[in-house]
Amino acid sequence: MQDFIENFLSQLAIEMRRSLASGWKPWLVSSCPHPSIQPGAAMRPSRPARLALTAALATLAPLAPLPLGDSAATAAPRLLTVMNPGFEQDATGWNFTPGTGVATNRPHGGAKLIYLDAGAGRKVSQTKTVSATGSYDFSAWIAAGGTGGTFVVRVNGSPVGAVALPSRSGYARYTVSRVALRSGDTLEIAFESGDGWINADDVMVSPAAPADPVVTSSNPKIVEIFGWSKHKANSWVQLSGTEGRLNVDEGNPSGTASGVYAPSYWAGYSHRSGYYSRDMVHQVAGAAVLGLNRENKTMLRSFAASATAEHKYFPVWAFNFDAKTYLSIDYKSPTNYVREVPAAFELVEKANEAYRWSGDRAYIDDAAFWNFYRHATDEFINLHDGAKPNNVAEGTGNGIFAGSASYNEVDDEHLAEAGDAISSQYQAYLAMSALATDKGDKELATRFSQKAADLKSYFNSTWSGNGSGSQMVRGYTVDGQALTGWGKENSWFMPMKQIIAPGARNSAYLDFIDQQAGGSGVPDNIEAITYLPDTFFAHERNDTAWKWMQQVYDRRDEQHPVGKQGTNGDYPEVSYTLVSQTVEGLMGVAPNAPSRALTTQSRLPTGTDWVQIKDMRIGRNTFALRHDGATKSTLTNSAGPDKYTWEARFRGDHDTIEVNGKSHKAGTKVVNGVTYAYVTVTIAPGATATAKVR
């Protein structure tokens, strides 16, 4: 009820602030965030241009709000805004020293950018009196022809955060994180010169995430990766209520209209004004770790509501940040838009995961969610099961605008069924069973648990063939031909979703994936590689998973194959997945907020003695968790109103587990072929428990 009231009041205030633009017209341009990558043009250094005298269309600018002085704006909630964040209104709102100005030759977004010539003392800045108390991130896209430049934020004249700019001729995104502001403070955002030219564009303000988890460890690389990832991930969050451009893409840099942004974050290419289902579902857990539960729910619900009978229960592929306008580059008409089979099932699975982190009953009580789950696991499959009738959802084999069977958009394979789709369908069944259990529908929960078991049995006995490793079937063409070999997503999704039965065949396939991804089959785009840590953590191959986490992180400063995207690290999926892979992967956290419970198990890589996280939010409570090797775990229920039941797992057979110095008989369970000893402990708010095995 509280969320409903807050959302109602927020929307009412927004409507009072601005009458939304009516209607929109899709642009007939095709693209999506995980296609076969085409390299973009190389960035060239800017040369100073004369200050333009006329305004142009607004840029992608994540913030383009009405000035707070407008009479309509005074009725709205106070937002921290930046005037003219994309420099489309020339110098408006900004102060320029000699040797600086507005140019048009190489903007990141829209039609304009600012430049600073080389040499000391040059500066472009905006100063304003703050009217919105809170904590914020400040980001900008910057290129530099030399070192010594700075992107700095000052409060009341004192620097509170600064980024030393490296020499990089292509745009990259830089952020000053968690700047605490009070109403009445004087805020300055400034770009300051160095030894070479500087170009800057697209300033953005993000609200600091509700949670600020801190990871410490004997392994400094774990600390470094998590610290970078949480700050980077938070910098992609939209400030709800902000007015910004819609339908921005590489062929449409100024967009087609403007709208009021909903609680959301970037998930997909950073030069497009929206979020994508495929990216978003992989970012849900990382967002939940940062406490972005409102954003997760808004975005997931938009996809759920779009899976209509008119769309044959496919969810729309991408939304603008207003959470209601389909992103026009990917949507032409109700029969001609990007859609891929695995996304429908992953949205069910990840809505369940968001529910487990947040405990928000909207995931089972809101009809938009519940109807989507039912349609996705029933009518959707029936409507898309023609070429190979077997209760497995199919694609058309005619490309992404007609419905692709796989996230691997290789058109010449003409897939009807794919490994990533069938394995995602399996996880959707399991999620449906869990959601039905919490809704109190035992019959439905039992039915979907059996459907999951039957699908897994069919996959292992029939669908995947008899081969092992490179000879395992990963898909079927529209004419019934079985495909083996390396299929990227339709290969690694099968073990990642745990549809392959545990044993020698599964182990051989994991070896095959590691070999291919580390050799000739390496994906061109970094966002594809972000799945590999999840794949290996799911099978307790902790050292291999950690290897792939490090590889993703170590490539963060490399140029992404899509030139407009910037660096690999500026692809949002990278930071969000590294956050979740630290918490759910390395630390083995499985939350269940609706049941006031959580499970943990250490998955520390070889050579790591301990790791700890503080300010981990689950439901209404905050926790601290520490693993010492694989034999000792300590959990503190740091704050919040609820008692929690902790299942502390340890790999292997153990007769007893010591809890706070007292011996307890251990339970035993086998999960995905791995034997664990476990003990359950009730931890009251403020209490700590330590479980260990010898």
N, C-alpha and C positions, 0 to 999 in steps of 0.2 A: 504494500500500500504506500509506503514511503517513497519508493521509486516512482510509483504512478503519479503521486502528487508532485514530486520534484519535476518529473518530465512534463506534466501538464502545465505547471507554472512556467517552466522554462520555455515551452512552445508558445504559451499565451503571450509571454513577454516578447518573444521573437516576432510574433505576428504583429504586435503593436509597434515594433521597431521598424518593420519593413514589410511591404506587400511583396510577396514572392513573385518572381517573374512567372508568367503563365506559359505552359507548354514548352516543348522542346522538339527538335527535329534531329533524328540520328544522322550522323555523317556516314557516307558510304565508303568507309575505310576499314580494311580488315587487319587485325593484329591482336595479339594477346601476350601475356608476360613470359610465357615459356615456349616460344616457337623455335624453329630452326633459326639460329642467331645470324643476323647479317651485320657485320662490323659497320659502325658509323664513321663519319668523316673525322679525321684527326683535328683536335683543337689547335688553333693558331693563336699566338699572342695578339692582344688587342693593340691597336694604335689609337691614340687620343682622337676623339671626334668632337666637333663643335657641339656645344650645348643645344639640344633640340628645343624649339620654341613652341611646338604644338604637342598636345597629349595624344597618345595612341591607345589602342585597345588595351584592356587590363591583361596582365600576365597570368601565368599559373598561380602566382603569388598565393601561398597557403593562407595568407591573411590579406584581405582587402575589405575591411569592415567600414561601416559608416563611422565618421568621426564622432567621438563621444559628445561633442558639442551640439550635434544635431538634435532638434527638439524631439524627433521620434526616438532617438537613441536613449534619451534620458529616462524613458520608461522601461528600458531593458536592463537586465542584470549588467553590472559593470564588467567590462572585459578589458584586459590589457591589450591594447592595439598598437600597431606600428603604422604610421601614415605612409602611404605610397611604398609598400614593401618591395615591389618589383620595379620601381623607378619608371613606371609607365607614364607618370605625370611629371616627368622631368625632375626638377629640383625640389618639388613640393615636399615640405616636411623635413628636408635634409639640409645640413650646413656643409658647404664646400670651401676648402682653402684653395689658393692658387695651385695649379698643376693637377687638378682633379676635375671631374665633370661627368656628364651623361653621354653615353655612346650608343650606337645602334649596330655596330659591326659584328659582334659575337655574343649575343645575350644567352644566358642559360635558359630562360623562359620568356615568353612574350616578345617584345620588340626592342627592349632597351636594357642597359646595364650601367653600372658606374665604373669609372677607371681612376686609378691613382698613378701618376707618373713615378718613375724611380727617383729616389732621393729623400732625404730626411725632411720631416716636418709637414708632410702632406696628410690630409685627413678629411674623411667624409663621415658625418655623424648626425644622429638625431637625438635630441634631448627633450624629455617631456616629464610632466608631473604625473605620478602614478595615482590612479583612482581605484585600483583593484588590488587588494591585499592578497598575497599568495606566493607560491614558489613556481618559477618558470624556467624553461629552457629557451635559449636564443640560438637560432641556426641561420646559416647563410651559405650559398654556393660561391666559392672563391677559386680563382686561378691566379698564379703568381709567376712572374718571370725571374724571380730571385728570392733570396731569403731576407729575413729581417722585418717583414711586415707582420701586423698584428690585427686580430679581430678581438675586440675587448668590450666588456660591459662594465660600466661604473654605476655605483649607487651613491648618491650624495657626494659625488666627486672622488670617491675611492674605488679603485679597481676591485671587483669581486670575482672576476674570471676573465681569462685571456687565452687565446690560442696563438702560438707562434706559427706563422704560415711557412710551410716548406716551399721550395721552388718546384712548381708543378704547373705546366702550361695548360693542362686540361682542368675543367671544373671538378672540384670535390666539395663535399659538404662538411662544414665545421660547426661545432656546437659549444656553447658555454652553458653548463648544466646547473640546475637547481639554484637559481638566483632568488633569494628570499626578498620580497618587497612588501612594504607597508604603504597604505594610502597616504599620500603626501610626499613620499620619497621622490627625489629627482633621479631619473633613469637616463643614462646615456648609452647608446649603442654606437660603436665607432669602428671604422676601418682605417688603419694607420699604415703609412708607407714604409718601404724597406729599400733594399738594394736593387730591386727590379720592379717593373710595372705590376699592378694589381688590378684585376677585374673582379667585381662582386655583383651578385644578383639574388633575388628571391629570399628575402629575409622572412623568417618564420618564428612565431612564438608558440611554444607548446606548454601546457600545464604540466608541472612536475608530477610524476606518477604517484598514486596514493601510497605505494610501498617503496621502500628504499632498501632492499635486502643487501646485506654485506657478506661477502664470502672471504674467509681467510683459510690458509692452508700451508702445510709444509712445502707444497709445490707452488712456487711463485707464478708459474705459467697459468695455473687454474685461476689464481687471483687476478692476474692481468686480463685474461680472456673475459672473465665475468664482469670485471669493472668496466672494460671497454664496451661490452655488449649491452649492459643495462643502460648506460648513458646514451649509447647510439640508438637503442630501441626506443627509449622514451622521446627522443628528438623527433620521431615520426608521428607523434600523437597530435591530432587536431584539437584546437581549442573550441569546444562546443559553443555554438552561437555566433561564431565568426562568419562573416560573409565572404565567400570566395568564388572563384571561377569554376564553371562546370564544363565537361566535355573537352578538357585540354588533352592534347596528345602531340606527338612529334610533327604531325601534319597540320595541326590546329593549335599553335602555341598560345593563342589568346582565348581559346575556348569559344563557346557559343552563347553563354548566358552566365548569370551568377545565381547563387543560392546560399542558404544558411546551412553551414556545416553541422552535422550531427556528431555525437560522440563516436569517434572513429580514429583509425590510424592508417598510415600508408601500408599497403600490401600489394606489391607489384612494382612496375617501373615508376621511378620517382619523377619522371617527366610527364606523367599522366595524373589526372585529378581524381583518382579513385582507388578502390581496393578490389582485389580479385579473389574469387572463391578458393582457387587452388593455393595461392599464397597465404590467404588469411587462415585457412584451416591449419596450416603448418605453423602459424604464428600464435595460435590461440593459447597454448600452454605458456609460452614466454610472456605473453601479455598478462596472463593470470598471475604469474609470479610477481609481476610489477603492480598488481592490484587493478589492472585495467578491465575490471569486470563489466562496467557500464558500456565500454567500447565493444567488448566481445559480444555482449548481448544484442546491442543495436545492430552490429554488422551481421551476426548470424541470423537475426530475425529478418533482416532485409532479404537475405538469400532464401530463407524458408518461405517467406510470403510471396516470392517471385515464382515459386515452383507450382504454377497453376495448371489447370486442365488445358488451357490454351497453349501452354508450353509443353504439354505432354509430361508434366511434372518434372521436367528439367529445371533446376534453378538457373537464373540468369548468371552469366559468367562474371560480370563486373558492374559495380555501382560507383557513382560519384559520391563525394564525401557528404552530400546531403542525405545519403542512405535511402533515397527513393528514386533518383533519376538514373536509368541505365546508362552506362558509359558508352557513348555513341560509336566509338571506334570498333566496339565488339558486338553491337546490337543494331541490326538494320530493320527487322520486323519480327513478329512472333514466330515466323517459320524460318528466319534467316539470321541467326545469331550464334556466337561461339558457345559451344556446350560440349562437355566431356563427361563420360559416364562416371569415372571415379569420384568426381566432385559431389555428386548427389549423395553418395554413400559416406564420403568423408565428412560432409556437413552434419550428418546424423551422429557419427562417431564423435566429432569434436564438440558438438553441442552438449553431448553427455560429459565430455571432459571438462568443458567450461562449467557445467553444473556441479561437477565434483569439486572443483576449486572454489566456487563461489557460494554454493548452497542456495542459490536463487531459484525459488520454486516456479518462476516464470517459465523455466525450461520444460516443465511438465504441465503447468496450469494454463499457459497462454495457448489459445487455440491455433494461432499461426504456427507455433512450434509443433504442437502435437499432431496437427493435420499433416504437416510436412513429413514428420517421421513415418506416419502411417502410409502416406502415399509413396514415399521413397522406397519403402520396404515391401510394397505390395503392387499397386497399380503401375508404378514406374517400371517395375521389372516385367510385368505382363505386357505393357505397351512396347517394350524394347527387347523382345525375345522372339525373333523371327527366323533368322538364318540358321540358327542351331538351337532349336527349342529344347531347353534344359533348365528353365528357371534361373538363367544367368542373364543379366542385362547386357545389351549389345549396343555397339555403335553402327553407323551406316557404312563405314569404309570410304566415305566421300569427303573427308576433310572436317575441320573443326567447325565450320559454319553449318554443317549438316548433322553433326553429332559424332564425336570421336570416341572410340572405345578406350583409348589410352591417353595418359598425359604425354606420352612420347608421340609427338605429332608427325610421324613419318608417313606421309600420304601414300607412298608407293607400296606400303604393306597392306593397305585396305583391310584393316582389322575389324572383325565383327566382335570378337571377345578377346580380352587382354588380361594379363596377370595382375595388373594394378587394379582393374575394375572388379574382378571376381574376389580378390583378397579384401578390397575395401567393402564389398557387399557383405562378406563374412563378418567384418568388424561392425558394420551397421546393424546386423542381426544381433550381435552381442550387446551393442549399445541399446537397441530397442528393448531387449530383455531387461537390462538394468533400469532403464527409464520406466518401463511398465511396472517393475517391482516397486519403485518408489511412488508410483501413482496408485498403487494398491490393486493393480490388475494382475493377479497371480496367474490366471489362465493365459493371458497374453504373454507374460514373462516366460512361462514354461514353453509356450509354443515357439517363441523366437529363440530360446535357448536350444530347442531341438532343431529348428531350421538352421542355426549356425553349425551345430554338430553334423547335420546331414550334408550341408554344403562342403564342410571341411573333408568329410569322408569321400564325397564325390570327387573333389579336387584331387585327393591323393590316390584314389583307386582308378580314376578314369581320366579326368580333365588334363592333368599334368603329364600323362604318358608314363612310360616305364623308365625313361632315361634319367641319368644323374648328371650333375654339373652342367656343362654346356649342352647336354642332350635333353634336359628337362624342357617340356613344352611351356611356353610363356604366352601363347596366344593362338587364335584361329582366324584365318582370313574369311571374307564373306563367302568364298566358295568352299569352305570347310578344310582348307589346308592347315595342318598344325605347324607352328613355327617354334624353332628352338634357337639356341645361340644367345647373343647379347642383345637385350632389348631395353637397357637402361631402366626407366621407370617400371616397365612391365616385367622387368627382372627383379629389381631389389624390393619392390613393394611386396612380393610374395613372402619372403621371410620377415620383412618388417612388420607386416600385418599378421604374422604367425599362422598363416593358413597351411604352410608346409608342416607335415607331421614331424616331430622331433626325431632325431636319429641320424644315421650315416648319410642319408640322402640330403637332408637339410644342411648338414655340416659341409658336404661337398659343394652345395650350391652357394653357401656363404663364402667358401674359398674361391669359387668362380667369380663371384661379384667383386671381391677384394682384388683379385688378379686383374679383371677387366677394367675396373674403375681406376686402378693404379697404373694401367698400361695403355694399350692402344684404344681402349674403349672409354677413356676419361671424358666426361661431359665437357663441352665447351663453356657452359655457363655455370657460374659458382652456385647459383640457387639450386641446381640439380644435385650438387655434391652435398648440400646441407642435409639430405636425407640419410646419408651413409652412417653418421654416428647413431641415429635412431635405429637403423637396421641392425647394427652390431650390438648395441646395448640390449636390444630385445632378446638377445641370445647369450648374454653374459660374456661376450667377447670384448671385454672392457679395454684391453690394450689397443685393439684394432679400432674401436669406437673413438678412443682418445686420440689415436693417430689422425683420424679423419677430422676430428674437432680442430686439432692444431693446424691441419692443412688448410681448412676453411679460413681460420683466423689469420694464418701467416700470409694468405693471398689477398688480404683485405685492401691493400694499397695498390694492387694491380688494376689496370684499366679493364672495366667490364667490356665484353665483346660488343655490346650496344653502346655506341659512342655517347649518346645523350644521357645514358644512365650514370656516368661517372665511374667511380671506382667500384670494385667488388664489394667493399665494405659499405658502400652507399646503396646496395640492394637491401631493402628492409628485412627480407627473410633471413639474411645472414645473422644479424644481431639477435633477432627474436629467437631463432633456433638455438643459438649458442647459450642463451639464458636458460631455456628449458632443458637443454642437454646437460647443463651443469646440475640442475636441480632434480629433474626426473631421471636423467641418465646417470651421471656420476654418483649422485646421492640417493638415487633410487626412491624418490618420494612419489607415492601414489595417494593423492588426497581423496577423501570422501566426506566433504563437509555436510551433506544432507544427513548422514548417519553419525556425525561428530566423531569421525575416525580418520586415521591415516596409517599407511604402511610405509616402512623404510627398509632399504637394504643397501649396504655399501657396495659400490662398483668402482672403487678407486683403482686406477691403473698401477702397474708395477712401479715401485719406487716412491709412491706417495704415502706418507705416514698417516696424515690426517687431513680432514677438511671440515669446515664449519660454516653454517649460514645462520645469520640473524635477520629478524624482521621478515620472516616467511609467513605470508598471509594465507590462511585457509578458513573460509567462512568468515565468522566474526572474530576469530582469534589470530594471534600472532605467535609464532614458534621460533625457537632456536634449535638447530640440529647439528650434532657433531658425530663424525665417524672417525674412529681410530683404527686404521687398517680395515680388515674385514671381520674383526672379532669383537668390537666394542662400539656401541652407539649410545649417545646421550641426547635426550629430547627434553626441552623445557617448554611448558605452556606459558609463554611469557606474559601475555595479556589477552583479555577477552572474557566473556561471560560463561563460556561453555567448558564442561569437562570433555575430554577426548579420549577415545580408546586407541591406543597405539599398538600396532602389530609390528614388533621388531623382528625382522627376518635375518637369518644368517645362512649362507650357503653350506650345504653338507648335512651329514647326520650328526646330531648332538643329543645326548640323552637329557641333559639339563642346560638351562640358561640361567645365569645369575642376574638377578634384578635388585639393584641397590644393596648388593652384598649378600642377598639371600638366594639360595638355590631353588629353582622351579623346574618342574618337569616340562620338557620341551614338546611342543606339537610338531608334527611333520606334515608337509604337503609337497606335492610335485606340481610345478607350474611350468608349462611348456617344456617338459622333459627334464627340468632341473629340480633337484631335491633341496628343500629348505627346512631348517628348524626354525621355530618361531615361538614367541610368547606374546600374550596380550596384556597390556598394562593400562589402567585408567589413570589419567593425569589431570588433576584439577588445575584451574587457573593459578598461576604462580608456582606450581610444583615442577620438579625435575625428576626424571628417572634415567637410570643407566642400566643397560642390558649388555651382557657380554658372555662370550663362550670361550672355552679354553682350546 
